[in-house]
């Protein structure tokens, strides 16, 4: 019997579908003055929480497979946990372990990259997000590889930096640049070594697009990193300071692409024969630049291809085999909730806008592309707007609701999952007013969804994948007091948070047992998979995190 076969304890508790709503980036906070969830007018959520209560869930740190409880959760690991029903060690932990043990350097891919750089004195390039946010990457991983390459005799190294201001403080780029420059100076102190920063740009303007939302970002990165085309500066520090002087208040994630040049021109063109490592471990914003380097047939932009030895920190898409070579094996997530439901004949629906579509499909399904059983599954993507999120904070909440209700009304669906991206994508801008509006738009859409599911005799699990919108200002870690800049303005927080997230079961027909509201055990996102299976009448696997339905 297949390991995907589950026992049926009963028929579903429900007459209609079970829907899981992920309010992306909407956590719980006791502070109110920067809490968009508190400041927004949210009659639907207020009534929902008051009538059905809140079960707080841990959505960060070890509860979602990250190295420590000081690590913020993110949408990728959050949706992995929601869909997997168990906690798997994630990219940050896997890379850290591989570096500390030396396993990364013993692997064939690292040796292949070093061999390429040593051959005919070629250059070893690193591209990636320069910060210690530990969401997409960590600066320590880069520093370790730089030092190891130099130790193995690679004389020429170039770093192409993507500036954060999203998972870390919004104007912290110079801190990370100075740290990197110190590491490079240490390497260059040995005779014959030439390691430099070659190009860069903000993560939301350069290279790190995802889900093919804006290929122009990748094209700008390709021009700067590979071709050395773009505004030239003598150093990364000079580029950052000049841009800030020209555009007051610009935050790091939106800094334009730049190229470092000396009297001979750009210092770090990527030429055929060079070795290139993309050092982000998270996959969603690494896939497109990987395709630009690896795809033989490529028409997203005029590429001017180069033949290099390219590898990623991890394999970003196991089904598409992108990239072909990688330094650390990704987590193997099997027997996900979606796989179990498909094998046991239940119909599923998944929907979000472009910015989070991969989360309710690829990441939810255990880093797996495509369908388990196309006859039982339907995935629908709503194209995101190509404008700054703070300018249209309602995003596509209304359209996601329209499409979901239409599908549920026309199909005999058992389980649906949707993601409202508002709280996270607008929260990342640091704009409190727009984030408040984004939560109000979410609330309005959620109200229509709940009414529609109630008419169908179903129930809705309302939760989030991590915090963000509930804390929009930087706060002192010990006192909780707001941090202010020199002008007396509260410093915006653009990153995720360490806060718990809400879980509520909307069950107006009172068909299901109640949820656990208080427990001595730590409750996390992984508990939702068993909860969903139990509501649908299936016995969860023994190794799944336990169901949150009450037993009394």
Residue pairs with C-beta under 8 A, 6 or more apart in sequence:
2 343
3 335
3 541
4 335
4 339
4 340
4 343
4 344
5 343
5 344
6 340
6 343
6 344
6 533
6 538
6 539
6 540
6 541
7 538
7 539
8 344
8 537
8 538
8 539
9 534
9 537
9 538
9 539
10 537
11 537
12 18
12 414
12 535
12 536
12 537
13 459
13 511
13 512
13 513
13 535
13 536
13 537
14 457
14 458
14 459
14 511
14 512
14 535
14 536
15 456
15 457
15 458
15 509
15 511
16 408
16 453
16 456
16 457
16 458
16 459
17 408
17 413
17 414
17 415
17 416
17 453
17 456
17 458
18 414
18 415
18 416
18 458
18 459
18 460
18 461
18 532
18 535
18 536
19 404
19 408
19 415
19 416
19 417
19 418
19 449
19 453
19 458
19 459
19 460
19 461
20 82
20 415
20 416
20 417
20 418
20 460
20 461
20 463
20 528
20 532
21 417
21 418
21 419
21 420
21 446
21 449
21 460
21 461
21 462
21 463
22 78
22 79
22 82
22 356
22 359
22 360
22 417
22 418
22 419
22 420
22 463
22 464
22 465
23 420
23 422
23 423
23 442
23 446
23 462
23 463
23 464
24 75
24 356
24 359
24 419
24 420
24 421
24 422
24 423
24 424
24 425
24 464
24 465
24 466
24 468
25 75
25 421
25 422
25 423
25 424
25 425
25 427
25 428
25 464
25 465
25 466
25 467
25 468
25 469
25 496
26 37
26 423
26 424
26 439
26 442
26 464
26 467
26 468
26 469
26 470
26 501
26 502
27 37
27 59
27 464
27 466
27 467
27 468
27 469
27 470
27 471
27 497
27 499
27 500
27 501
27 502
28 37
28 54
28 56
28 467
28 470
28 499
28 500
28 501
28 502
29 35
29 37
29 38
29 467
29 470
29 471
29 497
29 499
31 471
31 475
31 480
32 38
32 39
33 473
33 482
34 432
34 471
34 472
34 473
34 482
34 490
34 493
35 469
35 470
35 471
35 472
36 423
36 427
36 432
36 435
36 436
36 438
36 439
36 469
36 470
36 472
37 45
37 423
37 439
37 469
37 470
38 470
39 432
39 436
40 436
40 437
40 439
40 440
40 443
41 440
41 443
42 439
42 440
42 443
43 443
43 447
44 443
44 444
44 446
44 447
44 450
45 443
45 446
48 446
48 450
48 462
48 504
48 506
49 502
49 504
52 504
52 505
52 506
52 507
52 515
53 504
53 514
53 515
53 517
54 502
54 503
54 504
54 517
55 502
55 503
55 504
55 515
55 516
55 517
55 523
55 548
56 500
56 501
56 502
56 503
56 523
57 463
57 500
57 501
57 502
57 503
57 523
57 524
57 525
57 527
57 528
58 64
58 500
58 522
58 523
58 524
58 525
59 73
59 78
59 81
59 464
59 465
59 466
59 467
59 500
59 501
59 524
59 525
60 66
60 69
60 71
60 72
60 73
60 466
60 467
60 496
60 497
60 498
61 68
61 69
61 70
61 71
61 73
61 498
62 68
62 69
62 87
63 69
63 81
63 87
63 522
63 524
63 525
63 526
64 73
64 77
64 78
64 80
64 81
64 87
64 90
64 524
64 525
64 526
65 77
65 80
65 81
65 87
65 88
65 89
65 90
65 93
65 331
66 73
66 77
66 90
66 92
66 93
66 134
67 92
67 93
67 96
67 134
69 498
70 498
71 92
71 134
72 133
72 134
72 135
72 167
72 466
72 495
72 496
72 497
72 498
73 465
73 466
73 467
73 496
74 135
74 167
74 282
74 465
74 466
74 496
75 356
75 359
75 363
75 424
75 465
75 466
76 90
76 282
76 283
76 284
76 359
76 363
77 90
78 359
78 464
78 465
78 466
78 525
79 359
79 360
79 363
79 364
79 465
80 88
80 90
80 331
80 333
80 363
80 364
80 366
80 367
81 87
81 524
81 525
81 526
82 337
82 364
82 463
82 465
82 525
82 526
82 528
82 529
83 336
83 337
83 338
83 363
83 364
83 365
83 366
83 529
84 333
84 336
84 337
84 366
84 526
84 529
85 335
85 336
85 337
85 526
85 528
85 529
85 530
85 533
85 540
85 541
85 544
85 545
86 526
86 543
86 544
86 545
87 524
87 526
87 545
88 331
88 332
88 333
89 331
90 331
91 281
91 282
91 313
91 314
91 328
91 330
91 331
92 134
92 135
92 138
92 281
94 281
94 314
94 328
94 329
94 330
94 331
95 104
95 138
95 141
95 281
95 313
95 314
95 327
95 328
96 138
96 141
97 103
98 104
98 327
98 328
99 141
99 144
99 145
104 110
104 145
104 327
104 328
105 111
105 148
107 327
109 311
109 325
109 326
109 327
110 327
112 309
112 311
112 325
113 124
113 275
113 277
113 309
113 311
114 124
114 149
114 152
114 154
114 275
116 122
116 124
116 273
116 274
116 275
116 308
116 309
117 123
117 124
117 149
117 154
117 156
117 157
117 274
117 275
118 152
118 153
118 154
119 273
120 273
121 155
121 156
122 156
122 271
122 273
122 274
122 275
123 156
123 157
123 158
123 268
123 270
123 271
123 274
123 275
124 149
124 154
124 156
124 157
124 158
124 274
124 275
124 277
125 157
125 158
125 159
125 160
125 198
125 225
125 268
125 270
125 274
125 275
125 276
125 277
126 142
126 145
126 146
126 157
126 158
126 159
126 160
126 276
126 277
126 278
126 279
127 159
127 160
127 162
127 207
127 221
127 225
127 276
127 277
127 278
127 279
127 289
128 136
128 137
128 142
128 160
128 161
128 162
128 278
128 279
128 280
128 313
129 136
129 137
129 162
129 163
129 164
129 203
129 208
129 280
130 137
130 139
130 142
130 159
130 161
130 162
130 163
130 164
130 173
130 176
130 177
130 180
130 200
131 137
131 138
131 139
131 163
131 164
131 167
131 168
131 172
131 176
132 138
132 139
132 140
132 168
132 176
133 164
133 166
133 167
133 168
133 495
134 167
135 167
135 282
135 496
136 167
136 208
136 280
136 281
136 282
136 285
136 286
137 279
137 280
137 281
137 282
137 313
139 176
139 179
139 180
141 279
141 281
141 313
142 159
142 180
142 279
143 179
143 180
143 183
145 277
145 279
146 157
146 159
146 183
146 184
146 187
146 195
147 183
147 186
147 187
149 157
150 157
150 187
150 190
150 193
150 195
155 192
155 193
155 194
156 193
156 194
156 195
157 184
157 187
157 194
157 195
157 196
158 195
158 196
158 197
158 198
158 267
158 268
158 270
159 180
159 184
159 195
159 196
159 197
159 198
160 197
160 198
160 199
160 200
160 221
160 224
160 225
160 268
161 176
161 177
161 180
161 197
161 199
161 200
161 236
162 200
162 201
162 202
162 203
162 206
162 207
162 208
162 221
163 173
163 176
163 200
163 201
163 202
163 203
163 240
163 252
163 253
163 255
164 172
164 173
164 176
164 203
164 252
164 253
165 171
165 172
165 173
165 202
165 203
165 251
165 252
165 253
165 254
165 255
165 494
166 203
166 204
166 252
166 253
166 428
166 494
166 495
167 495
167 496
168 176
168 495
169 474
169 491
169 493
169 494
169 495
170 251
170 252
170 253
170 430
170 491
170 492
170 493
170 494
171 244
171 251
171 252
172 252
173 240
173 252
173 255
174 237
174 240
174 241
177 197
177 236
177 237
177 240
178 237
180 197
181 197
181 236
181 237
184 195
184 196
184 197
187 193
187 195
188 194
188 195
196 260
196 267
196 268
197 235
197 236
197 260
197 268
198 225
198 228
198 259
198 260
198 266
198 267
198 268
198 269
199 224
199 225
199 228
199 230
199 257
199 258
199 259
199 260
199 266
199 268
200 206
200 224
200 236
200 239
200 255
200 257
200 258
200 260
201 207
201 220
201 221
201 224
201 255
201 256
201 257
201 258
202 251
202 252
202 253
202 254
202 255
202 256
203 252
203 253
203 285
204 217
204 253
204 254
205 217
205 220
205 253
205 254
205 255
205 256
205 257
206 217
206 220
206 221
206 224
206 256
206 257
207 217
207 218
207 220
207 221
207 222
207 225
207 289
208 217
208 221
208 280
208 285
208 286
208 289
209 215
209 216
209 217
209 218
209 285
209 288
210 284
210 285
210 287
210 288
210 355
210 358
211 284
211 354
211 355
211 357
211 358
212 288
212 300
212 354
213 354
213 355
213 384
213 386
214 386
215 288
215 300
215 301
216 301
218 288
218 289
218 292
218 300
218 301
219 300
219 301
219 302
220 230
220 257
221 257
221 289
222 289
222 292
222 301
222 303
222 304
223 229
223 230
223 257
224 230
224 257
224 258
224 259
225 268
225 270
226 269
226 270
226 304
226 306
227 269
227 304
228 259
228 261
228 265
228 266
228 268
228 269
229 259
230 257
230 258
230 259
231 239
231 256
231 257
231 258
231 259
232 258
232 259
232 260
232 261
232 266
233 239
233 242
233 258
233 259
233 260
233 261
234 260
234 261
234 262
235 260
236 258
236 260
239 255
239 258
239 260
240 252
240 255
243 250
243 255
243 256
243 258
244 250
251 430
251 492
251 494
253 428
253 494
259 266
260 266
260 267
260 268
261 267
270 276
270 306
270 308
271 306
271 308
272 306
272 307
272 308
273 307
273 308
274 306
274 308
274 309
275 308
275 309
275 310
275 311
276 293
276 308
276 309
276 310
276 311
277 310
277 311
277 312
277 313
277 327
278 286
278 289
278 290
278 310
278 311
278 312
278 313
278 323
279 313
280 286
280 312
280 313
281 313
281 314
281 328
283 314
283 315
283 316
283 317
283 330
283 367
284 316
284 358
284 359
284 363
286 312
286 316
287 316
287 317
287 320
287 322
288 300
290 310
290 312
290 316
290 322
290 323
291 298
291 300
291 322
292 298
292 300
292 303
293 308
293 310
293 323
294 310
294 322
294 323
294 324
298 305
309 325
310 323
310 325
311 323
311 325
311 326
311 327
312 322
312 323
312 325
312 326
312 327
313 326
313 327
313 328
314 326
314 327
314 328
314 329
314 330
315 321
315 322
315 323
315 326
315 329
315 330
316 322
316 323
316 326
317 362
317 367
317 369
318 330
318 367
318 368
319 368
319 369
319 370
320 369
330 367
331 367
333 366
333 367
333 368
334 366
335 541
336 364
336 365
336 366
336 368
336 529
337 364
337 529
337 532
337 533
338 348
338 364
338 365
338 366
338 372
338 377
339 365
339 366
339 372
340 533
340 538
340 541
341 348
341 376
341 414
341 415
341 536
342 348
342 371
342 372
342 373
342 376
342 377
343 372
343 373
344 538
345 376
346 376
346 414
346 415
346 536
347 376
347 377
347 411
347 412
347 413
347 414
347 415
348 376
348 377
348 378
348 413
348 414
348 415
348 416
348 417
349 377
349 378
349 379
349 380
349 404
349 407
349 408
349 411
349 413
349 415
349 416
349 417
350 360
350 361
350 364
350 377
350 378
350 379
350 380
350 416
350 417
350 418
351 360
351 379
351 380
351 381
351 382
351 400
351 403
351 404
351 407
351 416
351 417
351 418
351 419
352 359
352 360
352 381
352 382
352 400
352 418
352 419
352 420
352 421
353 381
353 382
353 383
353 384
353 395
353 396
353 399
353 400
353 421
354 381
354 382
354 383
354 384
355 384
355 395
355 421
355 425
356 419
356 421
356 424
357 379
357 381
357 382
357 419
359 419
359 465
360 379
360 417
360 418
360 419
361 369
361 379
362 368
362 369
364 417
365 372
371 377
371 379
378 407
378 411
380 403
380 407
382 396
382 399
382 400
382 403
383 396
384 395
384 396
384 421
385 392
385 395
385 396
388 429
389 395
389 425
389 426
389 428
389 429
389 434
389 438
390 426
390 429
390 431
390 434
390 435
391 434
393 422
393 426
393 434
393 435
393 437
393 438
393 441
394 422
394 437
394 438
394 441
395 420
395 421
395 422
395 425
395 426
395 438
395 441
396 421
397 420
397 422
397 441
397 442
397 444
397 445
397 446
398 441
398 444
398 445
400 418
400 419
400 420
400 445
401 445
401 446
401 448
401 449
401 452
404 416
404 418
404 449
404 452
405 448
405 449
405 452
407 413
407 416
408 416
408 452
408 453
408 456
408 458
409 452
409 456
414 536
415 532
415 536
418 449
419 465
420 442
420 445
420 446
422 438
422 439
422 441
422 442
422 469
423 435
423 438
423 439
423 442
423 464
423 468
423 469
424 465
424 466
424 468
424 469
424 496
425 438
426 434
426 435
426 437
426 438
426 469
427 435
427 438
427 468
427 469
427 472
427 494
428 468
428 494
428 495
429 435
429 494
430 472
430 492
430 493
430 494
431 492
432 472
432 473
432 492
435 469
435 472
438 469
439 469
446 462
449 460
450 460
450 506
450 508
453 459
453 460
453 506
454 506
454 508
454 509
457 509
457 511
459 505
459 506
459 507
459 508
459 509
459 511
459 512
459 535
460 505
460 506
461 503
461 504
461 505
461 506
461 528
461 531
461 532
462 502
462 503
462 504
462 505
462 506
463 501
463 502
463 503
463 504
463 525
463 528
464 501
464 502
465 501
465 525
466 496
466 497
466 501
467 496
467 497
467 498
467 499
467 500
467 501
468 495
468 496
468 497
470 497
470 499
471 493
471 497
471 499
472 492
472 493
473 482
473 483
473 490
473 491
473 492
473 493
474 482
474 483
474 490
474 491
474 492
474 493
475 481
475 482
475 483
475 493
476 482
476 483
482 490
482 491
483 490
483 491
484 490
484 491
485 491
501 525
503 515
503 523
503 528
503 548
504 515
505 512
505 514
505 515
512 535
512 549
513 549
513 550
513 551
514 549
514 550
515 531
515 548
515 549
515 550
516 523
516 548
516 549
516 550
523 548
524 545
526 544
526 545
527 545
527 546
527 547
527 548
528 548
529 540
529 544
529 545
530 540
530 541
530 544
530 545
530 546
530 547
530 548
531 547
531 548
531 549
533 539
533 540
533 544
533 547
534 540
534 547
534 549
535 549
540 546
540 547
